[in-house]
Every structure is written in structure tokens, then in C-alpha cells.
Amino acid sequence: MQACEPLKHQGVYDFGQSDMVANIRNAGSQLSMKQGYWHTPPADAIFLHRKLGGLYLLAAKLKARVDVNKIFLPYMTE
């Protein structure tokens, strides 16, 4: 859910000012400490994660400001 923050944000999302990476890293660290939680994710999930992460990091480096929700809205279904 946290990784979809730019998609859910109404209006222009400022990738350069976002703290989403730190929040996800902290949440992941907390989950990894829980006994019995860790498991290897499916390969398709890892692939998708890498692609989305790379796009996010590129947008953050460029300090992009994009209305992501508006771009993806025609493709979202309820």
C-alpha cells in the first residue's frame, strides 16, 4: 500500500520531497524482525518491485513533480 502512494495522491506528487523510501524501508525492517514472517516473494512480485522502485528512484533524482493519479486514472478499475 505504501508503494502505491504516488498513484493514490490527488494532484501533483513531488518525488523529490517524498519520504516514501524511508517509510517503506522502516516498515520492511520491522517486518523482518518478526519471527516466522520472512519468506521468499514470488518472482513476478520481485520483478514488479524492481521496476517500480527504479522508476521511483529516477523520478526522485530528477525531482519530478507529476500528477501520477491523473495519468493512471483512465486505466484504474474499481
NORTAGI-V988465 format. One record per helix or strand. SS is the DSSP state (H for helix, E for strand). FROM is the first residue (numbers start at 1). TO is the last residue. If there is no record, write none. Layout:
# NORTAGI-V988465
<<SS:FROM:TO> <SS:FROM:TO>>
This chain:
# NORTAGI-V988465
<<H:2:8> <E:13:14> <H:15:17> <H:20:33> <H:43:61> <E:65:66> <H:68:75>>
